[in-house]
């Protein structure tokens, strides 16, 4: 049910953004709003409190966000509050973000290396990923895991490319353990 709600409302927000020619602008706003709400959990608890009326919630949201977010996003938030759907806001925002990235061919990659990379190395990885994928833009999150020993692991959606020394050593160990000496 929650998946259906997030898809329905998220798709509606996406269609609104397309109609208004504000897809990338709304993506930026929604991403910032998501970050703000994640960092301020008390705000969400207040708006989800059944003792606070829908009208009071709308007044609070207007007081906090009016003039700081677009009228489209403000209207969308007000609609969610009127329909009692505030608890589904985060999945809706996530759906919208994913939908925009899909439509705009913006990919997300997770790169794990054994050592921290410098900007030149990061640029080379970004260029190679753009060259080998259908994305026009790619966002990369870098992490360091010293247990990889060397090499890197790249994950994009459900695809994983593991060229780490640790994995190569594990494969070699499995192959050697299968060898039978006569």
Secondary structure, 3 states (H helix, E strand, C coil): CHHHHHHHHHHHHHHHHHHCCCHHHHHHHHHHHHHHHHHCHHHHHHHHCCCCCHHHHHHHHHHHHECCECHHHHHHHHHHHHCCCHHHHHHHHHHHHHHHHHHCCEEEEEEEECCCCCHHHHHHHHHHHHHHCCCCEEEEEEEECHHHCCCEEEEECCEEEECCHHHHHHHHHHHHHHCCCC
